[in-house]
Amino acid sequence: MNTRYEIKETQWQRVQDLFPPERKPQGGRPALDNRIMLIAMLWVARSGAPWRDLPDHFPHWKSVYTRFRRWQKAGIWDAVLKRVSLDADEESIMIDGTIVRVHQHGSGAKGGKAQAIGRSRGGLSTKIHAVVDALGNPLRFELTGGEAHDSVQGYELLQEMKLTKKQVLADRAYDTNAIRTLLDEQEAISVIPSKKNRRKILPYDRVVYRERHLVECFFNKVKNYRRLATRYDKLACTFKPFLTLASIMVWLA
């Protein structure tokens, strides 16, 4: 098997207890192994292929897709990400956003904004807003339409976090009075350059700011998953678990 789709034994041992037990239905066929199912999901995420194109050496694509959605509805993906991120280095955090173009097969679902699809320069797109720790590992993220401004969703993400004494690194798109007030209230250290139209240019640590590239590195890592480099999923509730799965693999690497 291609090692890009492999879940190593050491990686599996860290998370296997969070997945529902594989019980044989009454009078039915034996339940398929969770690890094999996870590897099949990883293949879809990496390749960007439709579920129906899952190779024959994996379980039937309908079984894999059904379990993928079942785990999403049960909150399994979030629980696994929470487990692997327990040892985060939060001396500093970084926040940014990136655009994902929506494929024509990913458009047309009902619910517009609810599906985190909007129109930005270049057409329909989704924006991933992410916060990473001092080592570039993902802590949390949210999806919006591509037209959403970084600072608006950024404020909401930061508002949900404990920022006391932490350095918060972001580019000048996040230089808003609301965000700076939030950081001041939590005694966080702002490492954000001022916008060019700000009357009073505020100081920031330029040496520490260089570390901000780690959030860009995170986006590069998850966009190695073709299912995330381009959005093929019509529903946000199926696109976001792929982002969570990729984030889990960043932590397990």
Secondary structure, DSSP 8 states (H G I E B T S, - for coil): --GGG---HHHHHHHGGGS------TTS-----HHHHHHHHHHHHHH---GGG--TTS--HHHHHHHHHHHHHTTHHHHHHHHHTTT---SEEEEEEEEEEE-GGG---TTGGGGT-EEETTEEEEEEEEEE-TTS-EEEEEEEETTS-HHHHHHHHHHTS--TT-EEE--GGG--HHHHHHHHHTT-EEE----TT-SS-----HHHHGGGHHHHHHHHHHTTSHHHHEE--SSHHHHHHHHHHHHHHHHH-
